[in-house]
Each structure stands twice: as C-alpha cells, then as structure tokens.
C-alpha cells in the first residue's frame, strides 16, 4: 500500500501537466488557424481591390 502513496502524487502531477500542455497546444493551433484565415481574407480583399482599380483604369 505504501507504493500507492509514493506513486500517486507524481502521476497526478504528470496528468495535470499533460492536460495543461494539451490545452496550450490546442489554443496555439486554433490561433494559427484563425491567423491564417485572417491573412487569406486580407489577401483576397487586396486582390479584389487591385482588380477593381485595374478594371477602372482600363475603362477610363
């Protein structure tokens, strides 16, 4: 029974560390995905504005 008292604290701390790291990595992954979406949207807007300016310049 003594081995349970000896092994339980490191196991609990290890599980807490694992859950904390998992949540950090998931948050980082979500942030990178959101940043990539925002970057793609900004590029699409810039390209659309460029097309508008080009088509307006050609029609003048």
MODELLER restraints for C-alpha pairs under 7 A, 6 or more apart:
rsr = mdl.restraints
at = mdl.atoms
